[in-house]
Amino acid sequence: MLRLVPRLHADSAWTKEDNAVLERHFVRFQEAAKSGHLILAGRTSESGDKTFGIAIFEATDEDAARKFMQEDPAVAGGLMTAELHPFAVALERKSP
């Protein structure tokens, strides 16, 4: 789970540097999706402190998952905080 730091809740607070870090975050997620590591990522459509993002990805173990999370440019760059929640699929929709 990813959350913006409070100083970025207002669109007017974003700097050029913040936007560059966010772009690196997005590119990294795109590359992880292409490689099959990232299953899905997105954010809620709420604004300000209510919005949060979710990234679901595969990792060999919790250490690898934590490393992937902590090395995210938006987390390492101080734009977002992140929480790791190991997840096991119980049910999955089947394709028609």
Phi and psi restraints in degrees (range 20) as a CNS / XPLOR table:
assign (resid 1 and name C) (resid 2 and name N)
       (resid 2 and name CA) (resid 2 and name C) 1.0 -118.4 20.0 2
assign (resid 2 and name N) (resid 2 and name CA)
       (resid 2 and name C) (resid 3 and name N) 1.0 137.7 20.0 2
assign (resid 2 and name C) (resid 3 and name N)
       (resid 3 and name CA) (resid 3 and name C) 1.0 -132.9 20.0 2
assign (resid 3 and name N) (resid 3 and name CA)
       (resid 3 and name C) (resid 4 and name N) 1.0 138.4 20.0 2
assign (resid 3 and name C) (resid 4 and name N)
       (resid 4 and name CA) (resid 4 and name C) 1.0 -65.6 20.0 2
assign (resid 4 and name N) (resid 4 and name CA)
       (resid 4 and name C) (resid 5 and name N) 1.0 145.9 20.0 2
assign (resid 4 and name C) (resid 5 and name N)
       (resid 5 and name CA) (resid 5 and name C) 1.0 -69.1 20.0 2
assign (resid 5 and name N) (resid 5 and name CA)
       (resid 5 and name C) (resid 6 and name N) 1.0 150.0 20.0 2
assign (resid 5 and name C) (resid 6 and name N)
       (resid 6 and name CA) (resid 6 and name C) 1.0 -53.2 20.0 2
assign (resid 6 and name N) (resid 6 and name CA)
       (resid 6 and name C) (resid 7 and name N) 1.0 -34.9 20.0 2
assign (resid 6 and name C) (resid 7 and name N)
       (resid 7 and name CA) (resid 7 and name C) 1.0 -64.0 20.0 2
assign (resid 7 and name N) (resid 7 and name CA)
       (resid 7 and name C) (resid 8 and name N) 1.0 -15.3 20.0 2
assign (resid 7 and name C) (resid 8 and name N)
       (resid 8 and name CA) (resid 8 and name C) 1.0 -102.8 20.0 2
assign (resid 8 and name N) (resid 8 and name CA)
       (resid 8 and name C) (resid 9 and name N) 1.0 11.0 20.0 2
assign (resid 8 and name C) (resid 9 and name N)
       (resid 9 and name CA) (resid 9 and name C) 1.0 -67.8 20.0 2
assign (resid 9 and name N) (resid 9 and name CA)
       (resid 9 and name C) (resid 10 and name N) 1.0 -26.8 20.0 2
assign (resid 9 and name C) (resid 10 and name N)
       (resid 10 and name CA) (resid 10 and name C) 1.0 -97.4 20.0 2
assign (resid 10 and name N) (resid 10 and name CA)
       (resid 10 and name C) (resid 11 and name N) 1.0 130.4 20.0 2
assign (resid 10 and name C) (resid 11 and name N)
       (resid 11 and name CA) (resid 11 and name C) 1.0 -55.8 20.0 2
assign (resid 11 and name N) (resid 11 and name CA)
       (resid 11 and name C) (resid 12 and name N) 1.0 -32.7 20.0 2
assign (resid 11 and name C) (resid 12 and name N)
       (resid 12 and name CA) (resid 12 and name C) 1.0 -70.8 20.0 2
assign (resid 12 and name N) (resid 12 and name CA)
       (resid 12 and name C) (resid 13 and name N) 1.0 -12.9 20.0 2
assign (resid 12 and name C) (resid 13 and name N)
       (resid 13 and name CA) (resid 13 and name C) 1.0 -83.2 20.0 2
assign (resid 13 and name N) (resid 13 and name CA)
       (resid 13 and name C) (resid 14 and name N) 1.0 -14.0 20.0 2
assign (resid 13 and name C) (resid 14 and name N)
       (resid 14 and name CA) (resid 14 and name C) 1.0 -71.8 20.0 2
assign (resid 14 and name N) (resid 14 and name CA)
       (resid 14 and name C) (resid 15 and name N) 1.0 132.4 20.0 2
assign (resid 14 and name C) (resid 15 and name N)
       (resid 15 and name CA) (resid 15 and name C) 1.0 -98.0 20.0 2
assign (resid 15 and name N) (resid 15 and name CA)
       (resid 15 and name C) (resid 16 and name N) 1.0 170.3 20.0 2
assign (resid 15 and name C) (resid 16 and name N)
       (resid 16 and name CA) (resid 16 and name C) 1.0 -59.6 20.0 2
assign (resid 16 and name N) (resid 16 and name CA)
       (resid 16 and name C) (resid 17 and name N) 1.0 -40.2 20.0 2
assign (resid 16 and name C) (resid 17 and name N)
       (resid 17 and name CA) (resid 17 and name C) 1.0 -65.1 20.0 2
assign (resid 17 and name N) (resid 17 and name CA)
       (resid 17 and name C) (resid 18 and name N) 1.0 -41.4 20.0 2
assign (resid 17 and name C) (resid 18 and name N)
       (resid 18 and name CA) (resid 18 and name C) 1.0 -59.0 20.0 2
assign (resid 18 and name N) (resid 18 and name CA)
       (resid 18 and name C) (resid 19 and name N) 1.0 -44.6 20.0 2
assign (resid 18 and name C) (resid 19 and name N)
       (resid 19 and name CA) (resid 19 and name C) 1.0 -65.0 20.0 2
assign (resid 19 and name N) (resid 19 and name CA)
       (resid 19 and name C) (resid 20 and name N) 1.0 -34.5 20.0 2
assign (resid 19 and name C) (resid 20 and name N)
       (resid 20 and name CA) (resid 20 and name C) 1.0 -67.3 20.0 2
assign (resid 20 and name N) (resid 20 and name CA)
       (resid 20 and name C) (resid 21 and name N) 1.0 -41.0 20.0 2
assign (resid 20 and name C) (resid 21 and name N)
       (resid 21 and name CA) (resid 21 and name C) 1.0 -64.6 20.0 2
assign (resid 21 and name N) (resid 21 and name CA)
       (resid 21 and name C) (resid 22 and name N) 1.0 -43.1 20.0 2
assign (resid 21 and name C) (resid 22 and name N)
       (resid 22 and name CA) (resid 22 and name C) 1.0 -61.9 20.0 2
assign (resid 22 and name N) (resid 22 and name CA)
       (resid 22 and name C) (resid 23 and name N) 1.0 -37.3 20.0 2
assign (resid 22 and name C) (resid 23 and name N)
       (resid 23 and name CA) (resid 23 and name C) 1.0 -63.8 20.0 2
assign (resid 23 and name N) (resid 23 and name CA)
       (resid 23 and name C) (resid 24 and name N) 1.0 -42.2 20.0 2
assign (resid 23 and name C) (resid 24 and name N)
       (resid 24 and name CA) (resid 24 and name C) 1.0 -63.4 20.0 2
assign (resid 24 and name N) (resid 24 and name CA)
       (resid 24 and name C) (resid 25 and name N) 1.0 -38.5 20.0 2
assign (resid 24 and name C) (resid 25 and name N)
       (resid 25 and name CA) (resid 25 and name C) 1.0 -58.8 20.0 2
assign (resid 25 and name N) (resid 25 and name CA)
       (resid 25 and name C) (resid 26 and name N) 1.0 -47.2 20.0 2
assign (resid 25 and name C) (resid 26 and name N)
       (resid 26 and name CA) (resid 26 and name C) 1.0 -66.5 20.0 2
assign (resid 26 and name N) (resid 26 and name CA)
       (resid 26 and name C) (resid 27 and name N) 1.0 -42.7 20.0 2
assign (resid 26 and name C) (resid 27 and name N)
       (resid 27 and name CA) (resid 27 and name C) 1.0 -62.1 20.0 2
assign (resid 27 and name N) (resid 27 and name CA)
       (resid 27 and name C) (resid 28 and name N) 1.0 -42.2 20.0 2
assign (resid 27 and name C) (resid 28 and name N)
       (resid 28 and name CA) (resid 28 and name C) 1.0 -61.2 20.0 2
assign (resid 28 and name N) (resid 28 and name CA)
       (resid 28 and name C) (resid 29 and name N) 1.0 -42.8 20.0 2
assign (resid 28 and name C) (resid 29 and name N)
       (resid 29 and name CA) (resid 29 and name C) 1.0 -65.7 20.0 2
assign (resid 29 and name N) (resid 29 and name CA)
       (resid 29 and name C) (resid 30 and name N) 1.0 -39.0 20.0 2
assign (resid 29 and name C) (resid 30 and name N)
       (resid 30 and name CA) (resid 30 and name C) 1.0 -59.7 20.0 2
assign (resid 30 and name N) (resid 30 and name CA)
       (resid 30 and name C) (resid 31 and name N) 1.0 -45.9 20.0 2
assign (resid 30 and name C) (resid 31 and name N)
       (resid 31 and name CA) (resid 31 and name C) 1.0 -63.8 20.0 2
assign (resid 31 and name N) (resid 31 and name CA)
       (resid 31 and name C) (resid 32 and name N) 1.0 -40.5 20.0 2
assign (resid 31 and name C) (resid 32 and name N)
       (resid 32 and name CA) (resid 32 and name C) 1.0 -66.5 20.0 2
assign (resid 32 and name N) (resid 32 and name CA)
       (resid 32 and name C) (resid 33 and name N) 1.0 -34.8 20.0 2
assign (resid 32 and name C) (resid 33 and name N)
       (resid 33 and name CA) (resid 33 and name C) 1.0 -68.5 20.0 2
assign (resid 33 and name N) (resid 33 and name CA)
       (resid 33 and name C) (resid 34 and name N) 1.0 -41.9 20.0 2
assign (resid 33 and name C) (resid 34 and name N)
       (resid 34 and name CA) (resid 34 and name C) 1.0 -63.0 20.0 2
assign (resid 34 and name N) (resid 34 and name CA)
       (resid 34 and name C) (resid 35 and name N) 1.0 -37.0 20.0 2
assign (resid 34 and name C) (resid 35 and name N)
       (resid 35 and name CA) (resid 35 and name C) 1.0 -79.1 20.0 2
assign (resid 35 and name N) (resid 35 and name CA)
       (resid 35 and name C) (resid 36 and name N) 1.0 -10.7 20.0 2
assign (resid 35 and name C) (resid 36 and name N)
       (resid 36 and name CA) (resid 36 and name C) 1.0 90.6 20.0 2
assign (resid 36 and name N) (resid 36 and name CA)
       (resid 36 and name C) (resid 37 and name N) 1.0 -2.1 20.0 2
assign (resid 36 and name C) (resid 37 and name N)
       (resid 37 and name CA) (resid 37 and name C) 1.0 -71.0 20.0 2
assign (resid 37 and name N) (resid 37 and name CA)
       (resid 37 and name C) (resid 38 and name N) 1.0 -42.8 20.0 2
assign (resid 37 and name C) (resid 38 and name N)
       (resid 38 and name CA) (resid 38 and name C) 1.0 -91.8 20.0 2
assign (resid 38 and name N) (resid 38 and name CA)
       (resid 38 and name C) (resid 39 and name N) 1.0 124.6 20.0 2
assign (resid 38 and name C) (resid 39 and name N)
       (resid 39 and name CA) (resid 39 and name C) 1.0 -84.8 20.0 2
assign (resid 39 and name N) (resid 39 and name CA)
       (resid 39 and name C) (resid 40 and name N) 1.0 -46.4 20.0 2
assign (resid 39 and name C) (resid 40 and name N)
       (resid 40 and name CA) (resid 40 and name C) 1.0 -161.8 20.0 2
assign (resid 40 and name N) (resid 40 and name CA)
       (resid 40 and name C) (resid 41 and name N) 1.0 156.5 20.0 2
assign (resid 40 and name C) (resid 41 and name N)
       (resid 41 and name CA) (resid 41 and name C) 1.0 -151.2 20.0 2
assign (resid 41 and name N) (resid 41 and name CA)
       (resid 41 and name C) (resid 42 and name N) 1.0 147.8 20.0 2
assign (resid 41 and name C) (resid 42 and name N)
       (resid 42 and name CA) (resid 42 and name C) 1.0 -179.2 20.0 2
assign (resid 42 and name N) (resid 42 and name CA)
       (resid 42 and name C) (resid 43 and name N) 1.0 -177.9 20.0 2
assign (resid 42 and name C) (resid 43 and name N)
       (resid 43 and name CA) (resid 43 and name C) 1.0 -139.8 20.0 2
assign (resid 43 and name N) (resid 43 and name CA)
       (resid 43 and name C) (resid 44 and name N) 1.0 161.5 20.0 2
assign (resid 43 and name C) (resid 44 and name N)
       (resid 44 and name CA) (resid 44 and name C) 1.0 -71.8 20.0 2
assign (resid 44 and name N) (resid 44 and name CA)
       (resid 44 and name C) (resid 45 and name N) 1.0 161.4 20.0 2
assign (resid 44 and name C) (resid 45 and name N)
       (resid 45 and name CA) (resid 45 and name C) 1.0 -96.1 20.0 2
assign (resid 45 and name N) (resid 45 and name CA)
       (resid 45 and name C) (resid 46 and name N) 1.0 14.5 20.0 2
assign (resid 45 and name C) (resid 46 and name N)
       (resid 46 and name CA) (resid 46 and name C) 1.0 -80.0 20.0 2
assign (resid 46 and name N) (resid 46 and name CA)
       (resid 46 and name C) (resid 47 and name N) 1.0 163.5 20.0 2
assign (resid 46 and name C) (resid 47 and name N)
       (resid 47 and name CA) (resid 47 and name C) 1.0 -109.7 20.0 2
assign (resid 47 and name N) (resid 47 and name CA)
       (resid 47 and name C) (resid 48 and name N) 1.0 168.0 20.0 2
assign (resid 47 and name C) (resid 48 and name N)
       (resid 48 and name CA) (resid 48 and name C) 1.0 59.5 20.0 2
assign (resid 48 and name N) (resid 48 and name CA)
       (resid 48 and name C) (resid 49 and name N) 1.0 -136.7 20.0 2
assign (resid 48 and name C) (resid 49 and name N)
       (resid 49 and name CA) (resid 49 and name C) 1.0 -75.7 20.0 2
assign (resid 49 and name N) (resid 49 and name CA)
       (resid 49 and name C) (resid 50 and name N) 1.0 -4.4 20.0 2
assign (resid 49 and name C) (resid 50 and name N)
       (resid 50 and name CA) (resid 50 and name C) 1.0 -85.0 20.0 2
assign (resid 50 and name N) (resid 50 and name CA)
       (resid 50 and name C) (resid 51 and name N) 1.0 -22.6 20.0 2
assign (resid 50 and name C) (resid 51 and name N)
       (resid 51 and name CA) (resid 51 and name C) 1.0 -78.1 20.0 2
assign (resid 51 and name N) (resid 51 and name CA)
       (resid 51 and name C) (resid 52 and name N) 1.0 149.8 20.0 2
assign (resid 51 and name C) (resid 52 and name N)
       (resid 52 and name CA) (resid 52 and name C) 1.0 -154.1 20.0 2
assign (resid 52 and name N) (resid 52 and name CA)
       (resid 52 and name C) (resid 53 and name N) 1.0 159.2 20.0 2
assign (resid 52 and name C) (resid 53 and name N)
       (resid 53 and name CA) (resid 53 and name C) 1.0 -113.7 20.0 2
assign (resid 53 and name N) (resid 53 and name CA)
       (resid 53 and name C) (resid 54 and name N) 1.0 156.0 20.0 2
assign (resid 53 and name C) (resid 54 and name N)
       (resid 54 and name CA) (resid 54 and name C) 1.0 -129.5 20.0 2
assign (resid 54 and name N) (resid 54 and name CA)
       (resid 54 and name C) (resid 55 and name N) 1.0 134.5 20.0 2
assign (resid 54 and name C) (resid 55 and name N)
       (resid 55 and name CA) (resid 55 and name C) 1.0 -126.3 20.0 2
assign (resid 55 and name N) (resid 55 and name CA)
       (resid 55 and name C) (resid 56 and name N) 1.0 123.1 20.0 2
assign (resid 55 and name C) (resid 56 and name N)
       (resid 56 and name CA) (resid 56 and name C) 1.0 -110.4 20.0 2
assign (resid 56 and name N) (resid 56 and name CA)
       (resid 56 and name C) (resid 57 and name N) 1.0 121.5 20.0 2
assign (resid 56 and name C) (resid 57 and name N)
       (resid 57 and name CA) (resid 57 and name C) 1.0 -141.9 20.0 2
assign (resid 57 and name N) (resid 57 and name CA)
       (resid 57 and name C) (resid 58 and name N) 1.0 160.1 20.0 2
assign (resid 57 and name C) (resid 58 and name N)
       (resid 58 and name CA) (resid 58 and name C) 1.0 -93.7 20.0 2
assign (resid 58 and name N) (resid 58 and name CA)
       (resid 58 and name C) (resid 59 and name N) 1.0 142.6 20.0 2
assign (resid 58 and name C) (resid 59 and name N)
       (resid 59 and name CA) (resid 59 and name C) 1.0 -144.4 20.0 2
assign (resid 59 and name N) (resid 59 and name CA)
       (resid 59 and name C) (resid 60 and name N) 1.0 151.6 20.0 2
assign (resid 59 and name C) (resid 60 and name N)
       (resid 60 and name CA) (resid 60 and name C) 1.0 -68.7 20.0 2
assign (resid 60 and name N) (resid 60 and name CA)
       (resid 60 and name C) (resid 61 and name N) 1.0 -31.0 20.0 2
assign (resid 60 and name C) (resid 61 and name N)
       (resid 61 and name CA) (resid 61 and name C) 1.0 -160.9 20.0 2
assign (resid 61 and name N) (resid 61 and name CA)
       (resid 61 and name C) (resid 62 and name N) 1.0 178.4 20.0 2
assign (resid 61 and name C) (resid 62 and name N)
       (resid 62 and name CA) (resid 62 and name C) 1.0 -64.5 20.0 2
assign (resid 62 and name N) (resid 62 and name CA)
       (resid 62 and name C) (resid 63 and name N) 1.0 -35.6 20.0 2
assign (resid 62 and name C) (resid 63 and name N)
       (resid 63 and name CA) (resid 63 and name C) 1.0 -62.5 20.0 2
assign (resid 63 and name N) (resid 63 and name CA)
       (resid 63 and name C) (resid 64 and name N) 1.0 -42.8 20.0 2
assign (resid 63 and name C) (resid 64 and name N)
       (resid 64 and name CA) (resid 64 and name C) 1.0 -65.8 20.0 2
assign (resid 64 and name N) (resid 64 and name CA)
       (resid 64 and name C) (resid 65 and name N) 1.0 -38.4 20.0 2
assign (resid 64 and name C) (resid 65 and name N)
       (resid 65 and name CA) (resid 65 and name C) 1.0 -65.4 20.0 2
assign (resid 65 and name N) (resid 65 and name CA)
       (resid 65 and name C) (resid 66 and name N) 1.0 -44.0 20.0 2
assign (resid 65 and name C) (resid 66 and name N)
       (resid 66 and name CA) (resid 66 and name C) 1.0 -64.2 20.0 2
assign (resid 66 and name N) (resid 66 and name CA)
       (resid 66 and name C) (resid 67 and name N) 1.0 -39.0 20.0 2
assign (resid 66 and name C) (resid 67 and name N)
       (resid 67 and name CA) (resid 67 and name C) 1.0 -62.6 20.0 2
assign (resid 67 and name N) (resid 67 and name CA)
       (resid 67 and name C) (resid 68 and name N) 1.0 -46.2 20.0 2
assign (resid 67 and name C) (resid 68 and name N)
       (resid 68 and name CA) (resid 68 and name C) 1.0 -58.9 20.0 2
assign (resid 68 and name N) (resid 68 and name CA)
       (resid 68 and name C) (resid 69 and name N) 1.0 -43.2 20.0 2
assign (resid 68 and name C) (resid 69 and name N)
       (resid 69 and name CA) (resid 69 and name C) 1.0 -66.3 20.0 2
assign (resid 69 and name N) (resid 69 and name CA)
       (resid 69 and name C) (resid 70 and name N) 1.0 -48.9 20.0 2
assign (resid 69 and name C) (resid 70 and name N)
       (resid 70 and name CA) (resid 70 and name C) 1.0 -70.2 20.0 2
assign (resid 70 and name N) (resid 70 and name CA)
       (resid 70 and name C) (resid 71 and name N) 1.0 -25.6 20.0 2
assign (resid 70 and name C) (resid 71 and name N)
       (resid 71 and name CA) (resid 71 and name C) 1.0 -86.4 20.0 2
assign (resid 71 and name N) (resid 71 and name CA)
       (resid 71 and name C) (resid 72 and name N) 1.0 -2.0 20.0 2
assign (resid 71 and name C) (resid 72 and name N)
       (resid 72 and name CA) (resid 72 and name C) 1.0 -59.6 20.0 2
assign (resid 72 and name N) (resid 72 and name CA)
       (resid 72 and name C) (resid 73 and name N) 1.0 131.4 20.0 2
assign (resid 72 and name C) (resid 73 and name N)
       (resid 73 and name CA) (resid 73 and name C) 1.0 -55.8 20.0 2
assign (resid 73 and name N) (resid 73 and name CA)
       (resid 73 and name C) (resid 74 and name N) 1.0 -35.7 20.0 2
assign (resid 73 and name C) (resid 74 and name N)
       (resid 74 and name CA) (resid 74 and name C) 1.0 -71.4 20.0 2
assign (resid 74 and name N) (resid 74 and name CA)
       (resid 74 and name C) (resid 75 and name N) 1.0 -31.6 20.0 2
assign (resid 74 and name C) (resid 75 and name N)
       (resid 75 and name CA) (resid 75 and name C) 1.0 -78.5 20.0 2
assign (resid 75 and name N) (resid 75 and name CA)
       (resid 75 and name C) (resid 76 and name N) 1.0 -51.6 20.0 2
assign (resid 75 and name C) (resid 76 and name N)
       (resid 76 and name CA) (resid 76 and name C) 1.0 -62.5 20.0 2
assign (resid 76 and name N) (resid 76 and name CA)
       (resid 76 and name C) (resid 77 and name N) 1.0 -31.2 20.0 2
assign (resid 76 and name C) (resid 77 and name N)
       (resid 77 and name CA) (resid 77 and name C) 1.0 -85.8 20.0 2
assign (resid 77 and name N) (resid 77 and name CA)
       (resid 77 and name C) (resid 78 and name N) 1.0 0.3 20.0 2
assign (resid 77 and name C) (resid 78 and name N)
       (resid 78 and name CA) (resid 78 and name C) 1.0 80.9 20.0 2
assign (resid 78 and name N) (resid 78 and name CA)
       (resid 78 and name C) (resid 79 and name N) 1.0 12.4 20.0 2
assign (resid 78 and name C) (resid 79 and name N)
       (resid 79 and name CA) (resid 79 and name C) 1.0 -82.9 20.0 2
assign (resid 79 and name N) (resid 79 and name CA)
       (resid 79 and name C) (resid 80 and name N) 1.0 -30.4 20.0 2
assign (resid 79 and name C) (resid 80 and name N)
       (resid 80 and name CA) (resid 80 and name C) 1.0 -135.1 20.0 2
assign (resid 80 and name N) (resid 80 and name CA)
       (resid 80 and name C) (resid 81 and name N) 1.0 152.3 20.0 2
assign (resid 80 and name C) (resid 81 and name N)
       (resid 81 and name CA) (resid 81 and name C) 1.0 -102.2 20.0 2
assign (resid 81 and name N) (resid 81 and name CA)
       (resid 81 and name C) (resid 82 and name N) 1.0 156.2 20.0 2
assign (resid 81 and name C) (resid 82 and name N)
       (resid 82 and name CA) (resid 82 and name C) 1.0 -136.4 20.0 2
assign (resid 82 and name N) (resid 82 and name CA)
       (resid 82 and name C) (resid 83 and name N) 1.0 145.9 20.0 2
assign (resid 82 and name C) (resid 83 and name N)
       (resid 83 and name CA) (resid 83 and name C) 1.0 -125.3 20.0 2
assign (resid 83 and name N) (resid 83 and name CA)
       (resid 83 and name C) (resid 84 and name N) 1.0 138.8 20.0 2
assign (resid 83 and name C) (resid 84 and name N)
       (resid 84 and name CA) (resid 84 and name C) 1.0 -101.3 20.0 2
assign (resid 84 and name N) (resid 84 and name CA)
       (resid 84 and name C) (resid 85 and name N) 1.0 128.7 20.0 2
assign (resid 84 and name C) (resid 85 and name N)
       (resid 85 and name CA) (resid 85 and name C) 1.0 -130.8 20.0 2
assign (resid 85 and name N) (resid 85 and name CA)
       (resid 85 and name C) (resid 86 and name N) 1.0 99.7 20.0 2
assign (resid 85 and name C) (resid 86 and name N)
       (resid 86 and name CA) (resid 86 and name C) 1.0 -55.8 20.0 2
assign (resid 86 and name N) (resid 86 and name CA)
       (resid 86 and name C) (resid 87 and name N) 1.0 142.3 20.0 2
assign (resid 86 and name C) (resid 87 and name N)
       (resid 87 and name CA) (resid 87 and name C) 1.0 -138.6 20.0 2
assign (resid 87 and name N) (resid 87 and name CA)
       (resid 87 and name C) (resid 88 and name N) 1.0 137.4 20.0 2
assign (resid 87 and name C) (resid 88 and name N)
       (resid 88 and name CA) (resid 88 and name C) 1.0 -121.8 20.0 2
assign (resid 88 and name N) (resid 88 and name CA)
       (resid 88 and name C) (resid 89 and name N) 1.0 129.8 20.0 2
assign (resid 88 and name C) (resid 89 and name N)
       (resid 89 and name CA) (resid 89 and name C) 1.0 -75.1 20.0 2
assign (resid 89 and name N) (resid 89 and name CA)
       (resid 89 and name C) (resid 90 and name N) 1.0 128.5 20.0 2
assign (resid 89 and name C) (resid 90 and name N)
       (resid 90 and name CA) (resid 90 and name C) 1.0 -100.9 20.0 2
assign (resid 90 and name N) (resid 90 and name CA)
       (resid 90 and name C) (resid 91 and name N) 1.0 -38.5 20.0 2
assign (resid 90 and name C) (resid 91 and name N)
       (resid 91 and name CA) (resid 91 and name C) 1.0 -139.0 20.0 2
assign (resid 91 and name N) (resid 91 and name CA)
       (resid 91 and name C) (resid 92 and name N) 1.0 148.4 20.0 2
assign (resid 91 and name C) (resid 92 and name N)
       (resid 92 and name CA) (resid 92 and name C) 1.0 -143.1 20.0 2
assign (resid 92 and name N) (resid 92 and name CA)
       (resid 92 and name C) (resid 93 and name N) 1.0 137.3 20.0 2
assign (resid 92 and name C) (resid 93 and name N)
       (resid 93 and name CA) (resid 93 and name C) 1.0 -64.2 20.0 2
assign (resid 93 and name N) (resid 93 and name CA)
       (resid 93 and name C) (resid 94 and name N) 1.0 137.7 20.0 2
assign (resid 93 and name C) (resid 94 and name N)
       (resid 94 and name CA) (resid 94 and name C) 1.0 -94.4 20.0 2
assign (resid 94 and name N) (resid 94 and name CA)
       (resid 94 and name C) (resid 95 and name N) 1.0 141.9 20.0 2
assign (resid 94 and name C) (resid 95 and name N)
       (resid 95 and name CA) (resid 95 and name C) 1.0 -68.6 20.0 2
assign (resid 95 and name N) (resid 95 and name CA)
       (resid 95 and name C) (resid 96 and name N) 1.0 143.2 20.0 2
